[in-house]
């Protein structure tokens, strides 16, 4: 994921974690359980999706996990939301808090 991801209001949004690696060995983690919960600035779960939301491993990739959020999630243009991302593999768990900016799409 880049520094700040963009979520388009009223659209399905693909979210992706790229290059998940073991923190010690650097090996790609291709068998992890990866989930995301999207929260507003107050820490409340965004409506319109079931959380935690699972990101599925992309076959034959190096640590890429992806999922598509519903078009009807309760986001408002101009607000920042935070993805709480958890990845677990082999008894090891990693956590990130990632900013997402909601925007209205344009042509």
Z-matrix of the N, CA and C atoms (Angstrom, degrees):
N
C 1 1.451
C 2 1.525 1 108.47
N 3 1.319 2 115.85 1 142.89
C 4 1.462 3 120.07 2 179.67
C 5 1.529 4 110.47 3 -77.28
N 6 1.331 5 117.20 4 -176.25
C 7 1.464 6 122.03 5 -176.00
C 8 1.523 7 112.01 6 -55.38
N 9 1.321 8 118.65 7 -53.39
C 10 1.464 9 123.02 8 173.89
C 11 1.511 10 107.33 9 -132.32
N 12 1.308 11 116.08 10 126.07
C 13 1.456 12 121.36 11 178.12
C 14 1.525 13 109.31 12 -85.42
N 15 1.320 14 116.52 13 157.06
C 16 1.451 15 122.89 14 177.86
C 17 1.526 16 108.30 15 -108.83
N 18 1.328 17 116.73 16 134.15
C 19 1.456 18 122.77 17 171.52
C 20 1.521 19 106.89 18 -114.48
N 21 1.329 20 117.29 19 128.86
C 22 1.454 21 120.74 20 179.41
C 23 1.519 22 109.92 21 -92.67
N 24 1.332 23 115.80 22 124.65
C 25 1.458 24 122.25 23 -179.23
C 26 1.529 25 109.37 24 -63.98
N 27 1.335 26 116.69 25 132.85
C 28 1.457 27 121.93 26 177.75
C 29 1.509 28 114.58 27 78.74
N 30 1.316 29 117.78 28 7.27
C 31 1.466 30 122.65 29 -179.51
C 32 1.515 31 110.48 30 -120.98
N 33 1.326 32 116.25 31 154.13
C 34 1.460 33 119.88 32 167.53
C 35 1.521 34 106.26 33 -69.04
N 36 1.304 35 117.51 34 140.44
C 37 1.461 36 121.07 35 -176.90
C 38 1.517 37 110.25 36 -125.29
N 39 1.329 38 115.92 37 125.55
C 40 1.459 39 121.26 38 175.57
C 41 1.521 40 107.57 39 -84.75
N 42 1.322 41 116.07 40 127.57
C 43 1.459 42 121.11 41 173.91
C 44 1.524 43 107.83 42 -115.11
N 45 1.312 44 115.61 43 142.66
C 46 1.463 45 119.73 44 -173.99
C 47 1.515 46 110.95 45 -142.33
N 48 1.316 47 114.71 46 137.91
C 49 1.462 48 122.71 47 170.05
C 50 1.522 49 104.99 48 -107.02
N 51 1.320 50 116.85 49 122.62
C 52 1.465 51 121.28 50 -174.08
C 53 1.520 52 111.02 51 -111.24
N 54 1.332 53 115.61 52 132.71
C 55 1.457 54 121.02 53 171.54
C 56 1.512 55 115.35 54 72.07
N 57 1.347 56 117.35 55 40.65
C 58 1.463 57 119.49 56 178.06
C 59 1.522 58 109.46 57 -62.82
N 60 1.332 59 116.10 58 124.58
C 61 1.466 60 122.15 59 -177.83
C 62 1.520 61 110.80 60 -129.48
N 63 1.311 62 114.91 61 154.90
C 64 1.452 63 121.48 62 172.09
C 65 1.526 64 107.71 63 -67.41
N 66 1.315 65 116.83 64 131.82
C 67 1.467 66 121.28 65 -175.97
C 68 1.525 67 113.12 66 -63.94
N 69 1.332 68 117.82 67 -29.21
C 70 1.466 69 120.30 68 -177.96
C 71 1.523 70 113.18 69 -92.68
N 72 1.325 71 117.09 70 -49.46
C 73 1.468 72 120.17 71 -174.35
C 74 1.521 73 113.23 72 -87.57
N 75 1.339 74 117.33 73 -23.12
C 76 1.461 75 120.47 74 -176.41
C 77 1.518 76 113.52 75 81.45
N 78 1.341 77 117.67 76 -0.64
C 79 1.464 78 121.48 77 179.56
C 80 1.527 79 109.64 78 -71.06
N 81 1.343 80 116.14 79 142.66
C 82 1.454 81 120.09 80 176.53
C 83 1.521 82 109.97 81 -62.78
N 84 1.317 83 116.21 82 142.22
C 85 1.458 84 122.01 83 176.53
C 86 1.526 85 107.92 84 -103.67
N 87 1.314 86 115.31 85 106.29
C 88 1.456 87 121.42 86 -175.36
C 89 1.519 88 113.14 87 -107.93
N 90 1.320 89 117.44 88 7.75
C 91 1.461 90 120.92 89 -178.83
C 92 1.527 91 110.90 90 -133.04
N 93 1.316 92 116.87 91 30.03
C 94 1.463 93 120.97 92 -177.72
C 95 1.525 94 111.15 93 -85.03
N 96 1.307 95 115.25 94 160.85
C 97 1.454 96 122.60 95 168.27
C 98 1.522 97 105.32 96 -100.63
N 99 1.336 98 116.28 97 116.84
C 100 1.468 99 121.44 98 -174.95
C 101 1.523 100 108.66 99 -120.07
N 102 1.326 101 115.48 100 130.16
C 103 1.466 102 119.43 101 179.02
C 104 1.519 103 110.62 102 -135.86
N 105 1.324 104 114.20 103 157.96
C 106 1.460 105 122.13 104 -179.20
C 107 1.526 106 108.38 105 -134.86
N 108 1.323 107 116.13 106 137.13
C 109 1.460 108 122.13 107 169.87
C 110 1.511 109 106.39 108 -124.25
N 111 1.345 110 116.51 109 124.28
C 112 1.460 111 121.60 110 -178.46
C 113 1.529 112 109.14 111 -95.57
N 114 1.347 113 115.48 112 125.30
C 115 1.462 114 121.73 113 -176.43
C 116 1.526 115 110.25 114 -125.26
N 117 1.336 116 115.44 115 152.41
C 118 1.460 117 119.50 116 174.69
C 119 1.530 118 109.48 117 -81.82
N 120 1.327 119 117.06 118 -178.66
C 121 1.466 120 121.07 119 -176.11
C 122 1.527 121 112.91 120 -62.80
N 123 1.349 122 116.96 121 -24.29
C 124 1.469 123 120.93 122 178.97
C 125 1.524 124 112.14 123 -84.88
N 126 1.346 125 116.79 124 -4.49
C 127 1.460 126 120.45 125 179.27
C 128 1.519 127 114.03 126 90.17
N 129 1.328 128 117.70 127 12.25
C 130 1.461 129 122.92 128 178.86
C 131 1.526 130 109.83 129 -90.61
N 132 1.334 131 116.60 130 135.79
C 133 1.466 132 120.18 131 177.95
C 134 1.528 133 110.39 132 -60.16
N 135 1.327 134 116.37 133 138.12
C 136 1.458 135 122.66 134 175.90
C 137 1.529 136 107.85 135 -68.62
N 138 1.325 137 116.84 136 141.91
C 139 1.461 138 121.30 137 179.00
C 140 1.526 139 111.07 138 -80.65
N 141 1.342 140 116.00 139 161.80
C 142 1.456 141 121.13 140 172.92
C 143 1.510 142 115.84 141 97.98
N 144 1.323 143 117.49 142 1.57
C 145 1.471 144 121.79 143 178.93
C 146 1.517 145 107.37 144 -145.90
N 147 1.319 146 116.46 145 155.90
C 148 1.455 147 121.46 146 175.60
C 149 1.528 148 108.31 147 -90.96
N 150 1.323 149 116.14 148 122.59
C 151 1.470 150 122.07 149 -177.94
C 152 1.517 151 109.76 150 -109.65
N 153 1.310 152 119.92 151 146.93
C 154 1.468 153 125.01 152 -4.91
C 155 1.526 154 110.65 153 -71.09
N 156 1.318 155 115.24 154 148.64
C 157 1.454 156 125.06 155 -178.56
C 158 1.524 157 107.66 156 -96.42
N 159 1.329 158 117.29 157 129.95
C 160 1.464 159 120.92 158 -176.47
C 161 1.526 160 111.84 159 -86.02
N 162 1.328 161 115.51 160 132.53
C 163 1.468 162 121.60 161 171.22
C 164 1.521 163 106.62 162 -98.99
N 165 1.323 164 116.95 163 125.27
C 166 1.461 165 122.14 164 -176.29
C 167 1.523 166 110.96 165 -90.21
N 168 1.325 167 115.63 166 145.02
C 169 1.461 168 121.20 167 175.84
C 170 1.521 169 109.34 168 -65.10
N 171 1.329 170 117.13 169 136.11
C 172 1.466 171 122.85 170 176.42
C 173 1.524 172 107.16 171 -87.74
N 174 1.326 173 116.37 172 118.20
C 175 1.463 174 122.23 173 -175.49
C 176 1.522 175 112.14 174 -52.20
N 177 1.320 176 115.18 175 137.73
C 178 1.466 177 124.36 176 176.65
C 179 1.530 178 113.75 177 61.68
N 180 1.316 179 116.98 178 22.76
C 181 1.470 180 119.93 179 177.01
C 182 1.524 181 108.88 180 -101.85
N 183 1.298 182 115.82 181 171.32
C 184 1.461 183 121.26 182 175.46
C 185 1.521 184 108.33 183 -102.00
N 186 1.337 185 116.19 184 86.44
C 187 1.448 186 121.55 185 174.36
C 188 1.512 187 115.71 186 69.90
N 189 1.342 188 117.93 187 31.24
C 190 1.468 189 120.80 188 178.14
C 191 1.530 190 109.19 189 -99.80
N 192 1.340 191 114.96 190 130.77
C 193 1.459 192 122.85 191 178.49
C 194 1.521 193 107.54 192 -127.82
N 195 1.361 194 116.14 193 138.79
C 196 1.464 195 119.28 194 -171.77
C 197 1.522 196 110.84 195 -145.76
N 198 1.320 197 115.35 196 150.41
C 199 1.458 198 121.78 197 174.31
C 200 1.517 199 109.63 198 -155.23
N 201 1.341 200 116.38 199 161.24
C 202 1.456 201 121.55 200 -179.87
C 203 1.522 202 109.36 201 -117.50
N 204 1.317 203 116.24 202 118.74
C 205 1.457 204 122.39 203 178.27
C 206 1.530 205 109.62 204 -78.97
N 207 1.324 206 117.09 205 147.99
C 208 1.461 207 123.04 206 -179.58
C 209 1.529 208 111.44 207 -62.83
N 210 1.325 209 115.29 208 148.40
C 211 1.466 210 121.02 209 179.40
C 212 1.518 211 111.95 210 -65.10
N 213 1.330 212 117.68 211 -25.65
C 214 1.453 213 120.57 212 -174.42
C 215 1.522 214 115.91 213 -92.94
N 216 1.329 215 117.71 214 18.05
C 217 1.473 216 117.23 215 179.62
C 218 1.522 217 109.23 216 -65.33
N 219 1.324 218 115.84 217 150.64
C 220 1.464 219 122.42 218 -173.60
C 221 1.511 220 114.16 219 -82.35
N 222 1.327 221 116.50 220 69.48
C 223 1.464 222 120.10 221 177.62
C 224 1.530 223 109.47 222 -112.44
N 225 1.321 224 116.30 223 152.75
C 226 1.457 225 123.14 224 -177.86
C 227 1.527 226 108.85 225 -121.68
N 228 1.328 227 116.33 226 131.13
C 229 1.470 228 121.28 227 -179.24
C 230 1.525 229 110.70 228 -55.08
N 231 1.323 230 114.78 229 136.98
C 232 1.457 231 122.03 230 177.51
C 233 1.522 232 114.35 231 91.79
N 234 1.316 233 117.33 232 -9.99
C 235 1.464 234 120.46 233 179.54
C 236 1.520 235 110.96 234 -96.80
N 237 1.316 236 114.61 235 151.25
C 238 1.457 237 120.92 236 177.01
C 239 1.517 238 108.60 237 -100.66
N 240 1.316 239 114.93 238 135.72
C 241 1.459 240 123.09 239 177.21
C 242 1.522 241 107.59 240 -119.53
N 243 1.321 242 116.73 241 164.15
C 244 1.455 243 120.28 242 -176.26
C 245 1.519 244 110.11 243 -126.86
N 246 1.333 245 115.11 244 124.28
C 247 1.451 246 121.07 245 175.45
C 248 1.516 247 109.12 246 -88.54
N 249 1.314 248 115.93 247 120.05
C 250 1.464 249 121.74 248 175.38
C 251 1.524 250 105.21 249 -94.99
N 252 1.323 251 116.05 250 108.54
C 253 1.461 252 122.93 251 -172.28
C 254 1.519 253 109.54 252 -109.63
N 255 1.324 254 115.51 253 130.62
C 256 1.455 255 121.71 254 178.47
C 257 1.520 256 108.72 255 -125.37
N 258 1.329 257 117.01 256 132.74
C 259 1.465 258 122.77 257 175.77
C 260 1.519 259 108.49 258 -126.93
N 261 1.329 260 115.95 259 127.05
C 262 1.462 261 121.07 260 -179.20
C 263 1.519 262 109.06 261 -127.51
N 264 1.327 263 116.08 262 130.46
C 265 1.462 264 121.96 263 174.35
C 266 1.518 265 107.91 264 -151.44
N 267 1.335 266 115.25 265 132.69
C 268 1.459 267 120.81 266 174.95
C 269 1.511 268 114.41 267 56.98
N 270 1.314 269 118.39 268 37.19
C 271 1.450 270 120.82 269 178.33
C 272 1.517 271 114.55 270 82.46
N 273 1.317 272 117.42 271 -1.97
C 274 1.459 273 122.00 272 179.62
C 275 1.534 274 109.25 273 -107.23
N 276 1.332 275 116.63 274 134.11
C 277 1.464 276 121.13 275 -179.38
C 278 1.520 277 109.80 276 -123.32
N 279 1.340 278 115.08 277 137.46
C 280 1.467 279 121.57 278 175.05
C 281 1.516 280 108.20 279 -122.58
N 282 1.341 281 116.45 280 149.83
C 283 1.459 282 121.82 281 -177.85
C 284 1.523 283 109.99 282 -135.08
N 285 1.342 284 116.20 283 139.67
C 286 1.458 285 122.74 284 174.97
C 287 1.509 286 108.81 285 -133.34
N 288 1.323 287 115.60 286 152.25
C 289 1.463 288 122.27 287 170.12
C 290 1.516 289 105.76 288 -120.13
N 291 1.326 290 116.56 289 113.68
C 292 1.469 291 122.77 290 -170.51
C 293 1.526 292 111.24 291 -116.65
N 294 1.349 293 119.22 292 129.00
C 295 1.469 294 120.63 293 178.13
C 296 1.524 295 112.86 294 -76.66
N 297 1.320 296 115.49 295 142.78
C 298 1.462 297 124.06 296 175.60
C 299 1.530 298 107.57 297 -130.46
N 300 1.313 299 118.35 298 129.87
C 301 1.451 300 122.87 299 178.23
C 302 1.527 301 108.42 300 -102.94
N 303 1.343 302 116.19 301 126.93
C 304 1.472 303 121.39 302 177.87
C 305 1.524 304 108.89 303 -85.00
N 306 1.327 305 115.68 304 132.59
C 307 1.462 306 121.67 305 -179.61
C 308 1.524 307 109.50 306 -138.89
N 309 1.327 308 115.46 307 158.30
C 310 1.451 309 120.59 308 171.42
C 311 1.520 310 106.61 309 -88.74
N 312 1.331 311 116.38 310 131.45
C 313 1.464 312 120.25 311 -179.66
C 314 1.513 313 112.07 312 -69.76
N 315 1.319 314 116.01 313 157.69
C 316 1.456 315 121.52 314 176.61
C 317 1.519 316 108.82 315 -134.61
N 318 1.303 317 115.61 316 164.18
C 319 1.469 318 120.33 317 -179.37
C 320 1.504 319 111.19 318 -80.08
